[in-house]
């Protein structure tokens, strides 16, 4: 085998190795992008859930506050009839 043929074979082997490394890097990058997107979606869902819990808690607090401190209703006064 000539020197040129050996060099060509070495270069081809290196090209295959580099192609495999590139493919692996692409798969890792795609997996990271998918994981980031899933994390973003889960974070938004968790945020929505917590916001709903806060809103429900505020409604309950408002309800309890109205029970503790009711607003007295004024007696209606009708000018034609009186109190």
N, C-alpha and C positions, 0 to 999 in steps of 0.2 A: 504494500500500500504506500502510495507516495505521500510526501509531507503535505501537499495541498489537499489530498483526500482526507487525511487525518484532521487537518485544521477545519475542513468543511464539516466533518462529522462532529467535531467538538463544538463548533458554532451552532449546528443544528440541535445538539443536545442542550446547549445553553438556552437556545430559543424556546425549546419545549419547556424547560424548567422555568423560564421567565413567564411564559404563557400560563403555566399552572399557578405561579405566584400571583399573577394578575387576576386570574379567575377567582382565586381564594380571596384576594383583597376585595374584589367586587362583591362576592357573596357576603363577606363580613360587613361591608358598607351597606348593602341592601338590608341585611338583618338588623343593623343598628338603626337604619331609617324606619323600618317597620316597628321596632321596639320603641323608638322615640314617639312615633305616631300613636301607638297603643297607649303609651304612658300619658300622652297629651289628652287622649280621649278619656282615659280613666280618671285623670285629674279633673277634667271638666265635669264628668258625671259625679264625682265626689263633691266638687264645689256646688253643683246644683242640689244634691242631696242635703248638704249642710245648710245651704241657703233656705231650703224648704223647712228644715228643722228650726232654724232661727225664726222664720216667719211664723210657724206654728207656735213657737214659744212666746213670741211677742203678742200674738192674738190671745193666748192663754193669760199672759200677764195683764193685758188690757181688760179681759173679762174679770179676772180676780180683783183688779183695782176698782172696777165698777161695783163689784159686790161689797168691797170694803168701804168705798167712798162713793155712795150713790149720789147722783145729781138730783137734788130735790126738784120736783116739778111744781111750778107755780100754779096757783088756782086761777083758772081762766076768769077773766072779768069781761062781761058783756055789757057795754054801755046801756043798752036798751033795757036789760033785765036786772042788772046789778050783780053783786058777788054770789 
